[in-house]
Amino acid sequence: LNGKRIAPNSLEPSTTAFAVHVDRVLDGDTLRLQDESGTVFTVSLDGVDAPESSQPFGSDATNFLRQQTIGKNLEVKIVGKDRNQLPVGLLYNQNGDLINLLMLQKGWAWHYKQNNKSDELSRAEAVAKAARVGLWSQSKRIAPWDYRNGVRVETENPVNSASTRTENSRNGVGVNARRSTMTDRIVYITEYGSKYHRADCRSLRTSKQP
């Protein structure tokens, strides 16, 4: 990173927002930011879960986030950490608009409610879904958290599948740690069913769709 100082993943929550600019947009909900001292750190947008890069609309979400942030004067407030101890934050543009909210309003992300119960974000997702904008333009889709857990069949509503992954390593680092330390397993759905099955499931018959 050309001599830039890298902040540790243990960056603590901040009581107020502070000025930053974008060093790099990593995907539709994760950015590498640089503060006024030159320190670079990675932040995930609180309450926002955009499609993975390999999913439909993943590149659209990333490009929209780039348009909203690169070359702009921004402020971020660190509100906590994710399960990999990476900072989670609220990102504001120079007009004071919350970019987390904007991603949901434009339909480029899901409201990730596991760690964020914001009614405002929930309403924004519902409005975008009703208007069929962004990823909601399709009648069926895979929620990114289901996708990370191995689901590959599009449905109208999230499956909220239990993880079908196995750990390869406990030493993953950086923004892709949650993905690089896991291996996907293919799951199946029967032709007329709605439940997901592993390949060795006795209930799985010859008619199956990966």
C-alpha positions in Angstrom: 0.0 0.0 0.0 2.9 2.3 -0.8 4.0 3.0 2.8 0.5 3.7 4.2 0.0 2.7 7.8 -2.4 -0.1 8.3 -4.6 0.0 11.3 -5.1 -3.3 13.3 -8.4 -5.1 13.0 -8.9 -4.2 16.7 -9.9 -0.6 15.8 -12.3 0.4 18.5 -15.8 1.9 18.2 -15.7 5.7 17.9 -18.0 8.1 19.8 -18.2 10.5 16.8 -17.7 10.3 13.1 -14.3 11.2 11.6 -13.1 12.3 8.2 -12.0 9.7 5.7 -11.6 9.1 2.0 -11.8 5.8 0.1 -8.5 3.9 -0.6 -10.4 1.1 -2.3 -14.0 -0.3 -2.6 -13.6 -4.1 -2.0 -17.2 -5.1 -2.7 -20.7 -3.9 -2.3 -20.6 -3.5 1.5 -16.8 -3.3 2.4 -14.3 -0.5 1.9 -10.8 0.2 2.7 -10.6 3.8 4.1 -7.8 6.2 4.9 -8.1 8.8 7.7 -6.4 12.2 7.9 -3.3 10.7 9.6 -2.8 8.4 6.6 -3.9 5.2 8.5 -5.7 2.7 6.3 -8.3 0.4 7.7 -11.1 -1.9 6.4 -14.8 -1.2 7.3 -17.9 -3.2 6.6 -21.2 -1.1 6.3 -23.3 -1.7 9.3 -26.6 -3.4 8.6 -25.8 -3.9 4.9 -25.2 -7.2 3.1 -24.7 -6.8 -0.6 -24.7 -9.7 -3.1 -21.3 -11.5 -3.3 -19.2 -10.7 -6.3 -20.0 -14.0 -8.0 -23.8 -13.4 -7.5 -26.2 -11.6 -9.8 -26.0 -7.8 -9.0 -22.8 -8.2 -7.0 -20.8 -6.1 -9.5 -23.7 -3.6 -9.7 -23.6 -3.1 -6.0 -19.9 -2.7 -5.9 -20.0 -0.1 -8.8 -22.8 1.9 -7.1 -20.8 2.0 -3.9 -17.8 3.2 -5.9 -19.8 6.0 -7.5 -21.0 7.2 -4.1 -17.6 7.2 -2.4 -14.5 7.4 -4.5 -13.1 10.9 -4.6 -15.7 12.1 -2.1 -15.3 13.7 1.3 -16.7 11.2 3.8 -17.1 10.5 7.5 -17.3 7.2 9.2 -18.4 6.2 12.7 -17.2 2.9 13.9 -20.1 1.2 15.8 -18.7 -2.3 16.5 -16.9 -5.3 15.0 -18.1 -8.3 12.9 -17.4 -11.9 13.8 -13.9 -11.6 12.3 -13.2 -8.6 14.5 -13.2 -6.2 11.5 -14.7 -2.8 12.1 -18.3 -2.2 11.2 -19.4 1.4 10.6 -21.8 4.0 9.5 -20.6 5.9 6.4 -21.8 9.4 5.6 -21.3 11.5 2.5 -20.5 15.3 2.5 -24.2 16.1 2.7 -24.6 14.0 5.8 -26.5 11.3 4.0 -26.0 7.7 5.3 -24.5 5.6 2.5 -25.6 2.4 4.4 -29.2 3.6 4.0 -28.7 4.6 0.3 -27.5 1.1 -0.6 -30.8 -0.3 0.7 -32.9 2.4 -0.8 -31.5 1.7 -4.3 -32.0 -2.0 -3.9 -28.3 -3.0 -4.1 -28.2 -4.7 -0.7 -30.1 -6.6 1.9 -30.7 -5.4 5.4 -28.5 -7.6 7.5 -30.6 -7.8 10.7 -28.4 -10.2 12.7 -26.4 -7.3 14.2 -28.5 -4.3 13.2 -32.2 -3.9 14.0 -32.7 -0.4 12.5 -36.3 0.3 11.6 -35.1 2.9 9.1 -32.9 0.3 7.2 -35.7 -2.2 7.4 -38.2 0.2 5.9 -35.8 1.2 3.1 -35.4 -2.5 2.2 -39.1 -3.0 2.1 -39.7 0.1 -0.1 -37.0 -1.0 -2.5 -38.5 -4.5 -2.7 -42.0 -3.2 -3.3 -40.6 -1.0 -6.1 -38.7 -3.9 -7.6 -35.5 -1.9 -7.9 -32.0 -3.3 -8.0 -31.7 -6.9 -6.9 -35.4 -6.9 -6.2 -36.2 -6.7 -9.9 -36.0 -10.5 -10.0 -38.8 -12.5 -8.4 -36.3 -15.0 -6.9 -32.8 -14.6 -5.6 -30.4 -16.0 -3.0 -29.6 -14.0 0.1 -25.9 -13.4 0.4 -25.7 -15.1 3.8 -27.4 -18.2 2.3 -25.0 -18.0 -0.6 -22.1 -18.0 1.7 -23.6 -21.1 3.4 -23.7 -23.1 0.2 -27.2 -22.4 -1.1 -27.4 -22.2 -4.9 -31.2 -22.4 -5.6 -33.0 -19.1 -6.0 -36.1 -18.6 -3.8 -38.6 -15.8 -3.2 -37.6 -15.5 0.5 -34.3 -16.2 2.3 -33.7 -19.8 3.3 -31.7 -18.8 6.4 -29.8 -22.0 5.9 -27.5 -23.4 8.5 -23.9 -23.4 7.3 -22.9 -26.2 5.0 -19.3 -25.2 5.1 -16.3 -26.9 6.8 -13.3 -25.0 8.0 -10.0 -25.4 6.1 -8.0 -22.9 8.2 -8.4 -20.7 11.2 -5.8 -18.2 9.9 -7.8 -16.2 7.4 -7.1 -12.5 7.6 -8.6 -9.4 6.0 -11.9 -8.7 4.5 -12.2 -12.1 2.8 -11.4 -14.1 5.9 -15.0 -15.2 6.3 -14.9 -16.7 2.8 -11.3 -17.9 2.4 -11.4 -20.0 5.6 -14.4 -22.0 4.4 -15.2 -24.5 1.6 -18.6 -24.6 0.0 -20.6 -27.8 -0.2 -23.2 -28.2 -2.9 -26.8 -28.7 -1.6 -29.8 -30.0 -3.6 -33.5 -29.5 -3.8 -35.9 -32.2 -5.1 -38.0 -31.4 -8.1 -41.2 -30.7 -6.1 -39.7 -30.1 -2.7 -38.6 -27.0 -0.8 -36.0 -28.4 1.6 -32.3 -28.5 0.9 -30.4 -31.8 1.1 -26.8 -32.8 1.1 -25.6 -35.2 -1.5 -25.6 -38.1 1.0 -29.1 -37.4 2.2 -31.4 -40.5 2.0 -34.4 -38.3 1.1 -32.7 -37.1 -2.0 -34.0 -38.9 -5.1 -32.8 -39.0 -8.6 -34.6 -35.8 -9.5 -32.4 -33.1 -8.1 -31.2 -29.6 -9.0 -27.9 -28.2 -7.6 
